[in-house]
Amino acid sequence: MKNLFVIAGIISAFAITTVSAASPQFPFPQNKIYPYGKTFQGAETSVIQDHFNTWKKAWYTEAGQFYALYGGASENANQRMPSGTARVISPNANVELTVSEGIAYGMLLTVYMSSAQNNYQTEFDKLWKYWKCYGKGLNGNGCNSWSGQGMDWQVDNYKGSVSGGTASDAEFDAAVALVMAYKQWGNTSYLDDAKKLITWTKQYDMSSDGSVRPGSNWNDAFNPSYSNVAAFKLFAEVTGDAFWNTAAATTLNHLRLCQDKTTGLMPDWCDWNTHKGTTTGAAVGTGGGTFGDDAARTAWRTAQGYHWYGLEEAKAVNVAISNWLYNSTYGYAGMILPGYNLDGTSNADIFVSSTYTGGLGLAMASVDDEKNYLETVYYCLRNTVGKDSARAGKGENYFAATLNILYLLTLTGNMPNFYNMTGYTDFTPDPINGVRRPKAPIGELQPEGSGYSISGFERWGAYSDKLGVTVMYPDSGTSGLYLQDGVPVVATELFIGPEPTYDADADLKYPFAGISVSFDENQGYYNLSDLNTVRITYRSEGVMRFALLDQMTLSDGNEGGEPGFYLPPVAEFTTIDIDISCDSYGDFNTLTFPSWAWENSCSDVLPAVRGLKFDAKMAKAGYASFALTQVSLLDASGNIIQSMQGTNAIPESFKNQVNAHSIAQYGNTVFFNGFKNDVKVQIYSLDGTEVLATKISGQKSLDLTSTNLSKGVYMIRITDSEYSRSVRIQR
């Protein structure tokens, strides 16, 4: 341990030449339309700056800063960093770890995010100095003796240990960052260093045929995410060495062979000979033959190759992914799962990880018609936050948070090739008109009780939150039923706001929007045990989900978690059959439940259903439209369930159907069961404002007509001395 401090002291005694800060020649935001592919032009670039500021606070640290930033350490580990250096915290086991990939990513970010107001040249220089100090085999002592080496791939700044050997992707990114720094700040020393690193990389990280080794010390398989073909073409320009053109072609050939023929997905590691997924000693994370954290970056790499140089084989890689991607995610990047088998199946829950959302989503930047998909990639990246400190409990960790910004820069035209700006055009981002905005559906909105219906169902209603971001046409509380050229159509256009970031201590409010239908005017429950199929004719954009409004879900306190089915977006009216059948275990064959909701069986759900709903499900915000002209409830023989036509019957013993600790509405009466005799009743408007608070003793219902509530949708909370439950109601 003492020797480490001696080494650090010796290093700090040397005067390291630094470059004085110069004005950026390509200040952020660059806002350039790429010569090839698609550029998303509706971004708020201030959001990218905010994400970078958060990232820098959490993951960028300089020598001597550890204790001040994080505290609690027995020793000031960053003091062991060479003087005048900075690193990107790349935690796996602890915050003292640094990987070469993180240093290179940090260099890219600081060079592209620099502006007159926020010039990060000093930070860039300190990161680059750290790389030099830990060049391969230099063990922190190479600050003044670096001769072009790639960086040893991992450093433990607490133990002082170094994991030998380089990771090729880090060399590629660092060399690109140096070339961009030369153009950004005009100092030829960056270009000189870039050429040295490129020469070293060719010798130690590449094979003679132009294929990419995983690093200097191994070559047991091909890593598709190392296919930085934009870098290879750049290196050919910078050095005049045609080898790098060969490297681009060879790499793209291997990459195409590694892609699944149906999905276009590629494995984290691909066997050189069979081009099948394999597991290697170099694999990290999910690793091996699946589409995991490594492979997730591949489409970003090929998108950049197409953006910068128009490489047709790079475009082909992404086109091969695009059809499967669009269809499997319902046209919304927030439905990209965090990991796949190569056939597109996955055991992962639906949640947004920037690693996958941006990495896969950027495949659509290379296709001729991206179908507004890049807009959804933007919303997902924009509304996904990173940690504001390495030990924070909320927000994405180093890897995803770093990629989030790199993807945002690429997506929005803010990662151009400074070295050769031929073919780029300027644009001004338009966050208002550059994205889809909802408008009123065509036709005449019908009042409640107009007599018009869809397949005999009359009692339609639109609903949405009032949290200040969601916008919906028609407004919440209206019927949602229009006459279009004399034909009744249920229709809506909406923009739903993003869900809040989870915080155990916060009273979180989740946005919602959609259209529902009640089977009768009293919202009575019906036994649909014979229901086998729901047939609908619809068209939609965005993620819309059909669901049964059942009593059991309310009884469980899981409103919003009803069994449902995601509707594929279709541009023209299309008729589909939604399977409501059950398997031999009594579970739904097709309907699914959200991961947070209890999965009830068919026998729990179907005996008590009061209606249907079609609501937007886009966790990170987004546009949706929906129109419906037919809905039929069919039995196993394909016949319409007759009891549901002209439905005026009131279920018998409705109050007895309400299970323990439950709340259910029938007409203007709210019933509750399983609570103590004395309960507190609170009713809130959808913006969270309390509009009624009262106590009820000795009864199990509340007549809404006895209140002063105007017609509309509300939330009601029933609380006794031991229990509290909330559900949505309608006056």
C-alpha positions in Angstrom: 0.0 0.0 0.0 2.8 2.4 0.9 4.4 1.9 -2.5 1.2 3.1 -4.2 1.4 6.4 -2.4 5.1 6.7 -3.3 4.2 6.1 -7.0 1.4 8.6 -6.9 3.7 11.2 -5.3 6.4 10.6 -7.9 3.9 11.0 -10.7 2.5 14.2 -9.3 5.9 15.7 -9.2 6.2 15.8 -12.9 4.8 18.9 -14.7 2.4 17.6 -17.4 1.9 19.9 -20.4 -1.8 20.8 -20.8 -3.5 22.6 -23.7 -5.0 26.0 -22.8 -8.7 26.1 -23.4 -9.7 27.3 -26.8 -13.1 28.3 -28.2 -15.0 25.4 -29.6 -15.3 25.5 -33.4 -18.4 23.3 -33.4 -20.2 24.3 -30.3 -23.1 22.3 -28.9 -25.8 22.0 -30.1 -24.4 21.4 -33.5 -27.9 20.7 -35.0 -26.8 19.1 -38.2 -28.8 16.9 -40.6 -26.6 14.0 -41.4 -25.7 13.4 -45.1 -27.4 9.9 -44.9 -30.3 8.4 -42.9 -32.7 10.1 -40.6 -32.1 13.0 -38.1 -34.7 13.7 -35.4 -35.4 17.4 -35.5 -37.9 17.9 -32.7 -35.6 17.7 -29.7 -35.2 20.1 -26.8 -31.4 20.4 -26.8 -31.5 21.9 -23.3 -32.6 18.4 -22.1 -29.4 16.9 -23.5 -27.4 19.5 -21.6 -29.4 18.7 -18.4 -28.7 15.0 -18.8 -25.0 15.7 -19.4 -24.8 17.9 -16.3 -26.4 15.1 -14.2 -24.0 12.5 -15.7 -20.9 14.7 -15.1 -22.0 15.2 -11.4 -22.4 11.5 -10.9 -19.6 9.8 -13.0 -16.9 12.3 -13.7 -14.4 12.7 -10.9 -10.9 14.2 -10.7 -7.9 13.2 -8.6 -8.4 14.3 -5.0 -12.2 14.6 -5.3 -13.4 11.2 -4.0 -13.8 12.1 -0.3 -15.5 15.4 -1.0 -18.0 13.8 -3.5 -18.8 10.6 -1.8 -17.5 10.4 1.7 -17.5 7.5 4.0 -14.4 5.8 2.5 -11.7 4.8 4.9 -9.2 6.3 2.6 -9.2 9.0 -0.1 -9.0 6.6 -3.0 -8.9 9.2 -5.8 -5.6 10.6 -4.3 -4.1 7.5 -5.8 -5.0 8.8 -9.3 -2.1 10.5 -11.0 -2.1 14.2 -10.4 -4.1 16.3 -13.0 -6.2 13.4 -14.2 -9.9 12.6 -14.3 -11.8 9.4 -14.8 -15.3 8.1 -15.4 -16.6 6.1 -12.5 -17.6 2.8 -14.1 -18.9 0.8 -11.2 -19.3 -2.9 -11.2 -18.4 -4.0 -7.7 -17.4 -0.5 -6.4 -17.1 3.2 -7.3 -13.3 2.9 -7.4 -13.4 1.0 -10.7 -12.6 2.6 -14.0 -12.7 1.0 -17.4 -11.1 2.2 -20.7 -14.5 2.2 -22.3 -15.7 4.8 -19.8 -12.7 7.1 -20.3 -13.3 7.0 -24.1 -17.1 7.7 -23.7 -16.2 10.6 -21.4 -13.9 12.0 -24.1 -16.6 11.8 -26.7 -19.1 13.5 -24.4 -16.8 16.3 -23.4 -15.8 17.1 -27.0 -19.3 17.0 -28.4 -20.9 18.8 -25.4 -18.5 21.8 -25.4 -19.8 25.2 -26.2 -18.8 28.8 -25.5 -20.9 28.7 -22.3 -19.7 25.2 -21.3 -16.3 24.4 -22.6 -15.1 21.0 -21.4 -11.6 21.0 -22.9 -10.0 20.9 -19.5 -12.0 17.9 -18.5 -11.2 16.3 -21.9 -7.5 16.8 -21.3 -7.6 15.3 -17.8 -9.4 12.2 -19.1 -6.9 11.8 -21.9 -4.1 12.1 -19.4 -5.6 9.3 -17.3 -5.6 7.1 -20.4 -2.0 7.9 -21.1 -1.0 7.1 -17.5 -2.7 3.7 -17.7 -1.6 2.8 -21.2 -1.1 -0.9 -21.7 1.5 -2.1 -19.2 2.3 1.3 -17.8 0.3 0.8 -14.6 -0.3 4.4 -13.9 3.3 5.4 -14.5 2.9 6.3 -18.2 1.8 9.9 -18.0 5.1 11.2 -19.6 6.1 8.0 -21.4 3.0 7.1 -23.4 3.9 6.0 -26.9 0.5 5.3 -28.4 -0.8 2.4 -26.4 -4.4 1.5 -25.8 -5.4 1.6 -22.2 -5.5 -1.5 -20.0 -9.2 -2.2 -19.8 -9.8 -1.9 -16.0 -8.2 0.0 -13.1 -9.2 -0.4 -9.5 -8.3 3.0 -8.0 -8.7 1.7 -4.5 -6.5 -1.4 -4.7 -4.2 0.1 -7.2 -4.6 -3.0 -9.4 -4.8 -3.1 -13.2 -6.5 -5.7 -15.4 -4.1 -6.1 -18.3 -5.0 -6.1 -21.9 -7.1 -3.6 -23.9 -10.7 -3.5 -25.1 -10.8 -2.5 -28.8 -14.0 -0.5 -28.7 -12.4 1.9 -26.2 -9.4 2.5 -28.5 -11.8 3.2 -31.4 -13.8 5.7 -29.4 -10.8 7.4 -27.9 -9.1 7.9 -31.3 -12.3 9.3 -32.7 -12.6 11.7 -29.8 -9.0 12.9 -30.3 -9.7 13.6 -34.0 -12.8 15.5 -33.1 -10.9 17.4 -30.4 -8.4 18.5 -33.0 -11.2 20.0 -35.1 -13.1 21.3 -32.1 -10.2 23.1 -30.4 -7.6 23.4 -33.2 -4.6 21.9 -31.4 -2.5 19.5 -33.5 -1.3 17.6 -30.5 -4.7 15.8 -30.4 -4.3 14.8 -34.0 -0.8 13.6 -33.4 -1.9 11.5 -30.5 -4.9 10.1 -32.5 -2.5 8.9 -35.2 -0.3 7.2 -32.7 -3.2 5.4 -31.1 -4.7 4.4 -34.5 -1.3 2.9 -35.5 -1.0 1.0 -32.2 -4.6 -0.2 -32.5 -4.1 -1.5 -36.0 -1.1 -3.6 -34.7 -2.6 -5.0 -31.5 -6.4 -4.8 -31.7 -7.0 -5.8 -35.4 -6.2 -8.9 -37.4 -4.4 -8.6 -40.7 -7.6 -9.3 -42.7 -9.3 -6.3 -41.1 -11.4 -8.2 -38.5 -11.8 -6.7 -35.1 -10.1 -8.5 -32.2 -11.8 -8.1 -28.8 -8.6 -6.6 -27.5 -4.8 -6.8 -27.4 -4.7 -10.0 -25.3 -7.4 -12.2 -26.8 -9.3 -13.1 -29.9 -11.6 -15.9 -29.0 -14.7 -14.4 -30.7 -16.2 -11.4 -32.5 -18.0 -8.7 -30.5 -20.6 -7.2 -32.9 -20.9 -4.0 -30.8 -17.2 -3.3 -31.6 -18.3 -2.7 -35.2 -17.4 1.0 -35.2 -17.3 1.3 -38.9 -17.6 5.1 -38.8 -14.4 5.2 -36.9 -12.7 2.9 -39.4 -13.6 5.1 -42.4 -12.5 8.1 -40.4 -9.1 6.5 -39.6 -8.7 5.9 -43.4 -9.2 9.6 -44.0 -6.9 10.7 -41.2 -4.0 8.4 -41.9 -4.4 7.6 -45.6 -4.1 3.9 -44.7 -6.5 1.8 -46.9 -6.4 -1.0 -44.3 -9.2 0.8 -42.5 -11.4 0.7 -45.5 -10.8 -3.1 -45.6 -11.6 -3.2 -41.8 -15.0 -1.5 -42.4 -15.9 -4.0 -45.2 -14.7 -7.0 -43.3 -16.4 -6.1 -40.1 -19.7 -5.4 -41.8 -19.5 -8.8 -43.5 -19.0 -10.6 -40.2 -21.8 -8.6 -38.7 -24.3 -9.5 -41.3 -23.4 -13.2 -41.0 -24.0 -13.0 -37.2 -27.5 -11.5 -37.5 -30.6 -13.7 -37.0 -32.4 -14.2 -40.3 -35.8 -13.2 -38.8 -35.1 -10.5 -36.2 -31.8 -9.1 -37.3 -30.5 -9.4 -33.8 -27.0 -10.4 -33.1 -25.4 -12.0 -30.1 -23.1 -10.4 -27.6 -20.3 -12.6 -28.9 -20.3 -14.4 -32.2 -18.1 -17.3 -33.3 -15.7 -16.4 -36.1 -16.3 -19.6 -38.0 -20.0 -20.5 -37.5 -21.2 -17.0 -36.9 -23.4 -18.3 -34.1 -23.7 -17.0 -30.6 -21.0 -18.2 -28.2 -19.8 -17.6 -24.7 -16.3 -16.3 -24.0 -14.1 -15.5 -21.1 -14.4 -11.9 -22.2 -18.2 -11.8 -21.8 -19.7 -9.6 -19.1 -23.2 -9.0 -18.0 -25.7 -11.3 -19.7 -22.9 -12.2 -22.1 -22.5 -14.9 -24.7 -25.1 -16.0 -27.3 -28.0 -13.7 -26.4 -28.7 -10.1 -27.4 -27.5 -8.4 -24.2 -25.8 -5.3 -22.9 -22.9 -5.6 -25.4 -24.9 -6.3 -28.5 -27.4 -3.6 -27.6 -25.0 -0.9 -28.9 -24.5 -2.4 -32.3 -27.3 -0.6 -34.2 -26.0 2.7 -32.8 -22.6 1.9 -34.3 -24.0 1.0 -37.7 -26.4 4.0 -37.7 -23.3 6.2 -37.2 -21.5 4.5 -40.1 -24.5 5.2 -42.3 -25.0 8.8 -41.0 -21.4 9.7 -41.6 -20.3 7.7 -44.7 -23.5 6.3 -46.3 -22.2 2.7 -45.9 -24.9 0.6 -47.5 -24.0 -2.6 -45.6 -24.3 -0.6 -42.3 -27.8 0.4 -43.4 -28.6 -3.2 -44.3 -27.7 -4.3 -40.8 -30.3 -1.9 -39.4 -32.9 -2.5 -42.0 -32.7 -6.2 -41.1 -33.7 -5.3 -37.6 -36.3 -2.7 -38.4 -39.4 -4.7 -39.4 -39.1 -7.0 -36.4 -38.4 -4.1 -34.1 -41.3 -1.9 -35.2 -43.9 -4.8 -35.0 -42.6 -6.3 -31.8 -42.7 -3.0 -29.9 -46.0 -1.7 -31.2 -44.3 1.2 -32.9 -43.0 2.6 -29.6 -39.4 2.4 -28.3 -40.6 2.2 -24.7 -41.7 -1.4 -25.4 -38.2 -2.5 -26.3 -37.3 -5.1 -23.6 -33.9 -5.1 -21.8 -32.6 -8.2 -23.4 -33.6 -10.8 -26.0 -33.0 -14.3 -27.3 -31.9 -14.0 -31.0 -35.4 -15.2 -32.1 -36.9 -12.2 -30.4 -38.3 -14.0 -27.4 -37.5 -12.6 -24.0 -38.1 -13.2 -20.3 -37.5 -9.6 -19.4 -40.2 -7.4 -17.9 -41.3 -4.3 -19.7 -39.2 -1.4 -18.5 -37.2 1.2 -20.2 -33.4 0.8 -20.2 -31.6 3.5 -22.2 -29.0 0.8 -23.2 -31.6 -1.0 -25.3 -34.1 1.7 -26.1 -31.6 3.9 -27.8 -29.3 1.2 -29.0 -32.0 -0.8 -30.8 -34.1 2.2 -31.5 -31.4 3.9 -33.6 -31.7 1.1 -36.1 -34.7 3.1 -37.4 -32.4 6.0 -38.2 -31.1 4.1 -41.2 -34.4 3.0 -42.8 -36.2 5.0 -45.5 -39.5 5.2 -43.6 -39.0 5.3 -39.8 -42.8 5.7 -39.1 -42.2 8.3 -36.4 -40.3 5.7 -34.4 -37.4 8.1 -33.7 -39.8 10.4 -32.0 -40.6 7.6 -29.6 -36.9 6.9 -29.1 -36.4 10.6 -28.2 -39.2 10.6 -25.6 -37.9 7.5 -24.0 -34.3 8.8 -23.7 -35.5 12.3 -22.8 -37.7 11.1 -19.9 -35.2 8.5 -18.5 -32.9 10.0 -15.9 -29.5 8.9 -14.8 -28.3 8.9 -11.2 -27.1 12.2 -9.8 -24.4 10.5 -7.7 -22.8 7.1 -8.0 -24.6 5.9 -4.8 -28.0 7.4 -5.5 -30.9 5.0 -5.3 -32.8 6.5 -8.2 -31.8 6.8 -11.8 -29.8 4.8 -14.3 -26.4 3.5 -13.6 -23.1 4.4 -15.4 -23.5 2.3 -18.5 -27.1 3.1 -19.4 -26.8 6.8 -18.3 -23.7 7.3 -20.4 -25.2 5.6 -23.5 -28.4 7.7 -23.0 -26.5 10.9 -23.8 -24.4 9.3 -26.6 -27.6 8.1 -28.2 -29.4 11.4 -27.7 -26.5 13.2 -29.5 -26.6 10.7 -32.4 -30.4 10.8 -32.7 -30.6 14.6 -32.8 -27.9 15.5 -35.2 -25.4 16.5 -32.5 -22.7 13.9 -33.2 -21.5 14.9 -36.7 -18.1 14.1 -38.2 -16.2 17.3 -37.5 -13.3 16.1 -39.6 -15.4 16.1 -42.8 -18.5 18.1 -42.7 -19.3 17.7 -46.4 -23.0 17.0 -46.9 -24.3 18.3 -43.6 -27.0 20.9 -43.4 -28.1 23.1 -40.5 -31.5 23.0 -38.9 -33.3 24.6 -36.0 -34.9 22.1 -33.7 -38.7 22.5 -33.4 -40.0 20.8 -30.3 -43.5 22.1 -31.0 -44.1 21.3 -34.7 -41.3 18.7 -35.0 -43.4 16.1 -33.2 -46.9 14.7 -33.5 -49.5 16.7 -31.5 -53.0 15.6 -30.8 -56.0 17.3 -32.4 -59.7 16.8 -32.3 -60.9 13.8 -34.3 -63.0 14.6 -37.4 -66.7 14.5 -37.1 -69.3 15.7 -34.6 -68.8 14.7 -31.0 -72.1 13.2 -29.7 -73.5 14.1 -26.2 -74.1 11.4 -23.7 -77.4 9.7 -24.3 -77.5 10.7 -28.0 -78.8 7.3 -29.0 -75.9 6.4 -31.3 -73.9 3.3 -30.5 -71.0 1.1 -31.6 -72.4 -2.4 -32.1 -75.2 -1.7 -29.7 -73.0 -0.3 -26.9 -74.0 3.3 -26.1 -72.3 4.3 -22.9 -68.8 5.4 -24.0 -66.7 7.8 -22.1 -63.2 9.4 -22.5 -61.0 9.8 -19.5 -57.6 11.3 -18.8 -55.5 12.6 -15.9 -55.3 16.3 -15.2 -51.6 16.4 -14.1 -50.7 19.1 -16.5 -48.9 17.2 -19.3 -51.4 14.8 -20.8 -53.5 16.3 -23.6 -56.5 14.5 -24.9 -59.2 15.1 -27.5 -62.1 14.8 -26.8 -61.8 16.0 -23.2 -62.1 13.7 -20.2 -65.8 13.2 -19.3 -67.2 13.4 -22.8 -68.6 10.4 -24.7 -65.8 10.0 -27.2 -68.4 9.0 -29.8 -68.3 10.9 -33.1 -70.4 10.9 -36.2 -68.1 10.7 -39.2 -70.1 11.0 -42.5 -73.1 9.6 -40.6 -71.2 6.7 -39.2 -70.7 6.3 -35.4 -67.0 6.1 -34.5 -65.4 6.1 -31.1 -62.2 8.1 -31.5 -59.5 10.0 -29.7 -56.1 11.6 -30.2 -53.8 12.2 -27.2 -50.4 12.8 -25.9 -49.8 11.1 -22.6 -47.3 12.4 -20.1 -44.4 10.4 -18.7 -44.7 8.2 -15.6 -42.8 9.5 -12.6 -39.5 8.0 -11.6 -40.0 5.6 -8.8 -39.4 7.1 -5.3 -40.5 5.1 -2.3 -41.0 8.3 -0.3 -43.1 10.2 -2.9 -46.8 10.2 -3.4 -46.5 9.3 -7.1 -49.2 10.3 -9.6 -49.4 8.2 -12.8 -50.8 9.7 -16.0 -53.6 7.9 -17.8 -55.8 8.4 -20.9 -58.2 6.3 -22.8 -61.8 5.5 -23.7 -64.1 2.9 -22.0 -67.6 1.6 -22.4 -69.9 0.5 -19.6 -72.4 -2.3 -20.3 -75.2 -0.4 -18.7 -75.9 3.0 -17.3 -75.4 1.8 -13.7 -71.9 0.3 -14.5 -73.3 -3.0 -13.4 -71.3 -6.2 -13.5 -72.1 -9.1 -15.9 -71.2 -12.8 -16.0 -69.2 -13.3 -19.1 -68.0 -16.8 -18.4 -69.1 -17.7 -22.0 -66.9 -15.0 -23.5 -64.3 -16.5 -25.9 -63.4 -13.7 -28.3 -63.7 -9.9 -28.6 -63.8 -8.8 -32.2 -63.0 -5.2 -33.0 -62.5 -3.1 -36.0 -60.1 -0.3 -35.3 -57.1 1.8 -36.4 -54.4 3.2 -34.1 -51.0 4.8 -33.6 -49.0 4.5 -30.5 -49.4 1.8 -27.8 -53.1 1.2 -27.1 -54.2 -1.6 -24.8 -57.6 -3.3 -24.7 -58.7 -4.5 -21.3 -61.6 -6.0 -19.4 -63.0 -3.9 -16.6 -63.5 -6.6 -14.1 -64.5 -6.5 -10.5 -61.7 -8.7 -9.2 -59.0 -6.3 -10.2 -60.7 -3.5 -8.3 -61.2 -5.9 -5.3 -57.4 -6.5 -5.3 -56.7 -2.8 -5.3 -55.0 -3.0 -8.7 -57.0 -0.6 -10.8 -55.1 -0.2 -14.1 -53.9 -3.8 -13.8 -56.8 -5.4 -15.6 -56.2 -8.3 -18.0 -55.6 -7.0 -21.5 -54.0 -7.2 -24.9 -51.7 -4.7 -26.7 -53.2 -3.6 -30.0 -50.8 -3.7 -33.0 -50.8 -0.2 -34.6 -52.6 -0.2 -38.0 -53.0 2.8 -40.4 -56.3 1.6 -41.9 -59.3 0.1 -40.3 -58.6 -3.5 -39.5 -60.7 -6.3 -37.9 -58.9 -8.5 -35.4 -60.1 -11.2 -32.9 -58.8 -10.9 -29.4 -58.6 -14.3 -27.7 -60.2 -14.3 -24.3 -60.1 -18.1 -24.0 -58.5 -20.0 -21.0 -56.1 -22.8 -20.8 -56.5 -26.1 -18.8 -55.2 -24.4 -15.7 -57.8 -21.6 -15.9 -55.4 -18.9 -17.0 -55.9 -16.6 -20.0 -54.2 -17.9 -23.2 -53.6 -14.4 -24.6 -54.6 -11.7 -22.1 -51.8 -10.5 -19.9 -51.4 -8.5 -16.7 -48.9 -5.8 -15.9 -45.9 -7.0 -14.0 -47.0 -5.1 -10.8 -50.6 -6.5 -10.8 -51.8 -9.8 -9.4 -52.6 -12.3 -12.2 -56.2 -13.5 -11.6 -57.6 -16.6 -13.3 -60.4 -16.6 -15.8 -62.8 -17.9 -13.2 -61.9 -14.8 -11.0 -62.3 -12.3 -13.8 -65.1 -13.3 -16.3 -68.0 -13.8 -13.8 -68.0 -10.0 -13.1 -67.2 -7.6 -15.9 -68.7 -4.2 -16.2 -67.2 -3.0 -19.5 -64.2 -2.6 -21.7 -61.5 0.0 -22.1 -58.9 1.1 -24.6 -56.1 3.1 -23.0 -52.7 4.5 -23.8 -49.7 2.6 -22.4 -46.5 4.7 -23.0 -44.5 4.9 -19.9 -42.1 7.6 -21.2 -44.7 9.8 -22.9 -45.9 9.8 -26.4 -48.6 10.4 -29.0 -51.4 8.0 -29.7 -54.6 7.9 -31.8 -57.4 5.4 -31.7 -60.7 4.9 -33.6 -63.2 2.1 -33.3 -66.2 1.1 -35.4 -67.0 -2.4 -34.2 -66.8 -4.4 -31.0 -68.5 -7.8 -30.6 -68.5 -10.2 -27.7 -68.4 -13.8 -29.1 -68.7 -17.2 -27.5 -66.7 -20.3 -28.4 -68.9 -20.9 -31.4 -68.4 -17.4 -32.8 -71.9 -16.3 -31.9 -72.6 -12.9 -30.4 -73.4 -13.3 -26.7 -77.1 -12.3 -26.8 -77.4 -11.2 -23.2 -75.0 -8.3 -24.0 -77.2 -6.7 -26.6 -79.4 -3.7 -25.6 -78.1 -4.4 -22.1 -80.5 -3.0 -19.5 -80.5 -5.9 -17.0 -79.2 -5.2 -13.5 -77.1 -8.0 -12.0 -78.8 -9.6 -9.0 -77.3 -9.1 -5.5 -74.7 -6.7 -6.8 -73.7 -5.6 -3.3 -73.0 -9.2 -2.4 -70.5 -9.5 -5.3 -68.2 -7.0 -3.7 -65.3 -8.9 -2.1 -63.4 -8.1 1.1 -61.5 -4.8 1.2 -63.0 -3.6 -2.1 -64.7 -0.6 -3.6 -67.1 -0.8 -6.5 -69.4 1.7 -8.2 -73.0 0.9 -9.3 -74.6 3.9 -10.9 -74.1 6.9 -8.6 -73.6 4.6 -5.5 -70.1 3.6 -4.4 -70.1 0.4 -2.3 -67.2 -0.7 -0.1 -66.8 -3.8 1.9 -64.3 -5.3 4.4 -63.6 -2.0 6.2 -64.2 -1.1 9.9 -67.5 0.6 10.8 -65.9 4.0 10.8 -64.2 5.1 7.6 -62.8 8.3 6.2 -63.8 9.1 2.6 -61.7 11.4 0.5 -62.5 12.3 -3.2 -59.9 13.9 -5.4 -60.0 15.5 -8.8 -57.6 14.0 -11.3 -55.0 16.8 -10.6 -54.8 15.6 -7.0 -57.0 18.3 -5.5 -59.2 17.1 -2.6 -62.8 18.0 -3.4 -64.6 16.1 -0.6 -63.6 14.7 2.8 -66.1 13.1 5.1 -66.5 10.4 7.7 -69.1 7.6 7.3 -70.1 5.4 10.2 -72.2 2.2 10.2 -72.9 2.0 6.5 -71.1 0.5 3.4 -72.0 2.9 0.6 -71.9 6.5 -0.5 -74.5 8.1 -2.7 -72.7 10.5 -5.0 -75.9 12.4 -5.8 -75.8 13.6 -2.2 -72.6 15.4 -2.8 -71.9 18.6 -4.7 -69.6 16.9 -7.2 -70.1 17.9 -10.8 -70.1 15.2 -13.5 -66.7 13.8 -14.3 -64.0 11.3 -13.3 -62.5 11.3 -9.8 -60.4 9.2 -7.4 -62.0 8.0 -4.2 -60.0 6.8 -1.1 -61.6 4.8 1.7 -59.6 4.6 4.9 -60.2 2.8 8.2 -57.9 2.4 11.2 -56.0 -0.4 9.5 -56.5 -0.2 5.7 -56.7 2.3 2.8 -57.7 1.8 -0.8 -58.2 4.1 -3.8 -60.1 3.6 -7.1 -61.3 5.7 -9.9 -65.0 6.6 -10.0 -67.3 8.6 -12.3 -70.1 11.0 -11.2 
